[in-house]
Amino acid sequence: MADSTIKVPDTTRDHLASLARERGTTIGALVTELAASQLTAAQAREKVAESRRIMRERMRSTLTDEEFDATPNALDKVYEIAAENARRALGGTAA
């Protein structure tokens, strides 16, 4: 893959160079790592949709997208439901 040049202020370049030196890597590798770790808005939407699909399928959830969006801490609630289902499946064994 061909390399590209990006323009950043000198202070940013110097900061990236310091970070790279401390980590024993290059500025290019740091930027590549950052880009790989960040989702685009479209990727985030896809991930949310897939997670909801899997949850509906595996936990037989009937929550709509609107209900998910309106529910604070929805993921925590999903984990609580999953833990309760697991306890029931184990015959009521305490977690």
PyMOL commands that set and color helices and strands:
alter all, ss='L'
color gray80, all
select helices_A, chain A and resi 10-23+27-37+41-59+65-70+74-89
alter helices_A, ss='H'
color red, helices_A
deselect
rebuild
show_as cartoon
